[in-house]
Amino acid sequence: MELFKKLVIACAAVVALAPAYAVKVSTVQYKHTDELDLTMKVFAPDSLRLSDRRPAIVFFFGGGWITRSLGQFETQARYFAERGMVCFVADYRVKKTEGTSPYDCVADAKSAIRYVRSHAAEFGVDPDRIAASGGSAGGHIAAATAMVKGYDDPSDDRRISPEANLLVLFNPVLDNGPGGYGYERIGKNYKRFSPSYNVRRGVPHSIIFQGEKDTLFTVQAAERFKTAVEQKGSECELHIYPGVGHGFFNRKEYKQTTMLEAERFLKKHGYLE
């Protein structure tokens, strides 16, 4: 009987992960900077028509605002494109190669959301259903698009909102204050720069995947963020994974479970059927 149960669970996981659509992959430039031209890889269902209004999700890699890991969320992007979303994996400037600051990272993330929203008709995307996702510092800039005011690129069209409509966050760094990640670089600006200090009514619903042993953004900090969001009337799901630290979500044994939880959350909010 126990073996039968395990087989049923395994089969259910395979069915859940079975692709619904083939995926087309392309690359677009979303921004020009003095350092480099910034691009996004686009993962779109092959059934997509430009007259569609599909939900979209923009992924931002982690790396402490210092290093680049462009392929970090390609598995997730392909997975959700197979289920009908239009997915974007965005590049942004980092300190190691472009010599830029965390503020530039936020500016690039806002530019990326603005680009998807302003070109929604060209991608078959619903401009009012654009989710942002990321891990670690990528989770920070994803949340910052919706919560942190300012730090806009001067070349951006400010008439276009940079605010994501939904957040899918993997061990995000949301508190940059004393004791939090990045304080030595952010300093006295941490209250303006940290999503945790900028929770207000109307912030997007969010889901957070958190390692129990994470020291860069602790469980306690995540719980405080969740409470603050809920007190302002929005939803914040917090999923804590025992015994693991920062960056756990892309390890083989956690990648599938976090994607399935994210899929459930996206379905709940009308981003997937």
C-alpha positions as CSV (number, residue, x, y, z in Angstrom):
1,M,0.0,0.0,0.0
2,E,2.8,2.4,0.9
3,L,4.6,1.7,-2.4
4,F,1.3,2.3,-4.3
5,K,0.9,5.7,-2.6
6,K,4.4,6.7,-3.6
7,L,3.7,5.7,-7.2
8,V,0.6,7.7,-7.2
9,I,2.4,10.8,-5.9
10,A,5.2,10.3,-8.4
11,C,2.8,10.0,-11.3
12,A,0.9,13.1,-10.2
13,A,4.1,15.1,-10.2
14,V,5.0,13.9,-13.7
15,V,1.6,14.9,-15.0
16,A,1.8,18.3,-13.2
17,L,5.2,18.9,-14.9
18,A,4.1,17.7,-18.3
19,P,4.2,20.6,-20.9
20,A,1.0,21.9,-22.3
21,Y,2.5,24.1,-25.0
22,A,5.7,24.1,-27.0
23,V,7.8,27.2,-26.3
24,K,9.4,29.7,-28.6
25,V,12.5,31.5,-27.4
26,S,13.7,34.9,-28.6
27,T,15.7,37.9,-27.3
28,V,14.8,41.6,-27.2
29,Q,16.7,44.7,-26.2
30,Y,14.8,46.6,-23.6
31,K,17.3,49.3,-22.7
32,H,20.4,51.1,-23.8
33,T,23.0,52.2,-21.2
34,D,26.5,53.6,-21.4
35,E,27.8,50.3,-20.1
36,L,25.9,47.9,-22.3
37,D,22.6,47.2,-24.1
38,L,20.3,45.3,-21.8
39,T,18.3,42.4,-23.1
40,M,15.5,40.0,-22.1
41,K,15.1,36.4,-23.2
42,V,11.5,35.8,-24.0
43,F,9.8,32.4,-23.5
44,A,6.4,32.4,-25.2
45,P,3.9,29.6,-25.9
46,D,3.8,28.6,-29.6
47,S,0.0,29.1,-29.5
48,L,0.4,32.8,-28.6
49,R,-1.4,35.3,-30.8
50,L,-0.6,39.0,-30.6
51,S,-4.4,39.6,-30.0
52,D,-4.1,37.6,-26.8
53,R,-3.8,39.2,-23.4
54,R,-1.7,36.6,-21.6
55,P,-0.3,37.1,-18.1
56,A,3.4,37.6,-18.0
57,I,6.2,37.2,-15.5
58,V,9.6,38.9,-15.5
59,F,12.5,37.1,-13.7
60,F,15.5,38.7,-12.2
61,F,18.6,36.7,-11.3
62,G,20.3,36.9,-7.9
63,G,23.9,37.7,-7.1
64,G,24.0,40.4,-4.5
65,W,23.8,43.2,-7.1
66,I,27.4,42.2,-7.8
67,T,27.5,39.1,-10.1
68,R,25.5,38.0,-13.1
69,S,23.7,34.6,-13.5
70,L,21.5,35.0,-16.5
71,G,20.4,31.4,-16.7
72,Q,19.3,31.2,-13.1
73,F,15.5,31.3,-13.9
74,E,15.4,29.8,-17.4
75,T,14.0,26.5,-16.1
76,Q,11.1,28.4,-14.3
77,A,10.5,30.6,-17.4
78,R,10.2,27.7,-19.7
79,Y,8.0,25.8,-17.3
80,F,5.5,28.7,-17.0
81,A,5.6,29.4,-20.7
82,E,4.7,25.8,-21.3
83,R,1.6,26.5,-19.2
84,G,0.5,29.5,-21.2
85,M,2.3,32.6,-19.7
86,V,4.7,34.9,-21.5
87,C,7.9,34.8,-19.5
88,F,10.9,37.2,-19.6
89,V,14.4,36.6,-18.1
90,A,15.9,40.1,-17.8
91,D,19.5,41.1,-17.7
92,Y,20.5,44.1,-15.6
93,R,23.8,45.9,-14.7
94,V,25.9,44.6,-11.9
95,K,28.9,45.8,-10.0
96,K,31.5,43.2,-11.1
97,T,31.2,43.8,-14.8
98,E,29.6,47.3,-15.1
99,G,30.8,48.9,-11.8
100,T,27.2,49.9,-11.0
101,S,25.4,50.3,-7.7
102,P,22.3,48.6,-6.2
103,Y,20.4,51.7,-7.2
104,D,21.2,51.1,-10.8
105,C,19.9,47.5,-10.4
106,V,16.5,48.8,-9.2
107,A,16.4,51.3,-12.1
108,D,17.0,48.6,-14.6
109,A,14.3,46.4,-13.1
110,K,11.8,49.2,-13.3
111,S,12.9,49.8,-16.9
112,A,12.3,46.1,-17.7
113,I,8.7,46.2,-16.3
114,R,8.0,49.4,-18.1
115,Y,9.2,47.9,-21.3
116,V,7.0,44.8,-21.0
117,R,4.0,47.0,-20.1
118,S,4.5,49.5,-22.9
119,H,5.1,46.7,-25.5
120,A,2.3,44.4,-24.2
121,A,0.4,44.4,-27.5
122,E,3.6,43.2,-29.3
123,F,4.0,40.3,-26.9
124,G,0.3,39.3,-26.6
125,V,0.5,40.3,-22.9
126,D,-2.1,41.8,-20.5
127,P,-0.4,45.0,-19.2
128,D,-2.4,44.6,-15.9
129,R,-1.1,41.1,-15.2
130,I,2.6,41.4,-15.1
131,A,4.3,39.5,-12.2
132,A,7.8,40.0,-11.1
133,S,10.0,37.3,-9.7
134,G,13.6,36.9,-8.6
135,G,16.0,35.3,-6.1
136,S,18.0,37.0,-3.4
137,A,19.0,40.5,-4.8
138,G,16.9,39.7,-7.8
139,G,14.0,39.2,-5.4
140,H,14.8,42.6,-3.9
141,I,14.6,44.4,-7.2
142,A,11.5,42.5,-8.2
143,A,9.7,43.7,-5.1
144,A,11.2,47.1,-5.4
145,T,9.5,47.7,-8.7
146,A,6.2,47.6,-6.9
147,M,7.1,49.0,-3.5
148,V,10.1,51.3,-3.6
149,K,9.5,54.8,-5.0
150,G,12.2,56.6,-6.9
151,Y,15.4,55.2,-8.4
152,D,13.9,55.5,-11.9
153,D,16.2,55.8,-14.9
154,P,16.1,59.4,-16.2
155,S,15.5,58.0,-19.7
156,D,12.3,56.1,-18.7
157,D,8.9,57.3,-19.6
158,R,7.5,58.0,-16.2
159,R,3.9,57.9,-17.5
160,I,4.3,54.1,-17.7
161,S,4.0,52.3,-14.3
162,P,7.0,50.2,-13.3
163,E,4.9,48.4,-10.7
164,A,4.5,44.6,-10.9
165,N,1.0,43.3,-10.3
166,L,2.1,40.1,-8.4
167,L,5.3,39.0,-6.8
168,V,6.9,35.5,-6.7
169,L,10.0,35.8,-4.5
170,F,12.7,33.3,-3.8
171,N,14.7,34.0,-0.6
172,P,14.4,37.7,-1.5
173,V,16.5,40.3,0.4
174,L,13.8,42.7,1.5
175,D,15.4,44.4,4.5
176,N,18.6,46.3,3.8
177,G,18.7,48.0,7.2
178,P,21.2,47.5,10.0
179,G,21.8,43.7,10.4
180,G,20.3,43.1,6.9
181,Y,22.0,42.4,3.6
182,G,23.6,45.3,1.8
183,Y,23.5,47.9,4.7
184,E,27.2,48.7,4.2
185,R,26.4,49.9,0.6
186,I,23.0,51.3,1.2
187,G,23.6,53.0,4.6
188,K,21.3,55.8,5.6
189,N,19.1,55.2,2.5
190,Y,17.9,51.8,3.7
191,K,14.4,53.0,4.7
192,R,13.8,54.3,1.1
193,F,15.5,51.3,-0.5
194,S,14.1,48.3,1.4
195,P,10.8,46.9,0.4
196,S,10.2,45.9,4.0
197,Y,10.1,49.6,5.0
198,N,7.8,50.6,2.1
199,V,4.8,48.3,2.6
200,R,1.6,50.3,1.9
201,R,-2.0,49.6,1.1
202,G,-2.3,48.2,-2.4
203,V,1.0,46.4,-2.6
204,P,0.8,43.3,-4.8
205,H,-0.1,39.9,-3.4
206,S,3.1,37.9,-2.9
207,I,4.5,34.5,-2.3
208,I,7.9,34.0,-0.6
209,F,10.1,30.8,-0.6
210,Q,12.4,31.0,2.4
211,G,15.1,28.7,3.8
212,E,14.9,28.2,7.5
213,K,18.7,28.8,7.9
214,D,19.0,31.8,5.7
215,T,21.2,34.4,7.3
216,L,20.9,37.1,4.6
217,F,17.1,37.5,5.0
218,T,16.0,35.6,8.0
219,V,12.8,33.8,8.7
220,Q,12.0,36.4,11.4
221,A,12.5,39.2,8.8
222,A,10.3,37.3,6.3
223,E,7.6,36.9,9.0
224,R,7.7,40.6,9.8
225,F,7.3,41.4,6.1
226,K,4.3,39.0,5.8
227,T,2.6,40.6,8.8
228,A,3.1,44.1,7.5
229,V,1.7,43.2,4.0
230,E,-1.3,41.5,5.6
231,Q,-2.0,44.5,7.9
232,K,-2.2,46.6,4.7
233,G,-4.8,44.3,3.2
234,S,-2.7,42.3,0.7
235,E,-1.8,38.6,0.8
236,C,1.6,37.3,1.5
237,E,2.2,33.5,1.5
238,L,5.4,32.5,3.3
239,H,6.7,29.0,2.7
240,I,9.6,28.0,5.0
241,Y,11.9,25.1,4.1
242,P,13.5,23.4,7.1
243,G,17.2,22.9,7.3
244,V,18.3,24.9,4.2
245,G,20.0,28.3,3.8
246,H,20.2,30.9,1.1
247,G,19.8,29.9,-2.6
248,F,18.2,26.6,-1.8
249,F,15.4,27.0,-4.4
250,N,17.5,26.0,-7.5
251,R,18.8,22.8,-6.0
252,K,17.3,19.8,-7.7
253,E,15.3,18.6,-4.8
254,Y,13.6,22.0,-4.3
255,K,13.3,23.3,-7.8
256,Q,10.2,21.2,-8.6
257,T,8.4,21.7,-5.3
258,T,8.9,25.5,-5.4
259,M,7.7,25.7,-9.0
260,L,4.6,23.7,-8.2
261,E,3.8,26.0,-5.3
262,A,4.4,29.0,-7.5
263,E,2.1,27.5,-10.1
264,R,-0.7,27.0,-7.5
265,F,-0.3,30.7,-6.4
266,L,-0.4,31.9,-10.0
267,K,-3.5,29.9,-10.7
268,K,-5.1,31.2,-7.5
269,H,-4.7,34.8,-8.8
270,G,-5.8,34.1,-12.3
271,Y,-2.4,34.1,-14.0
272,L,-2.7,30.4,-15.0
273,E,-5.7,28.3,-15.9
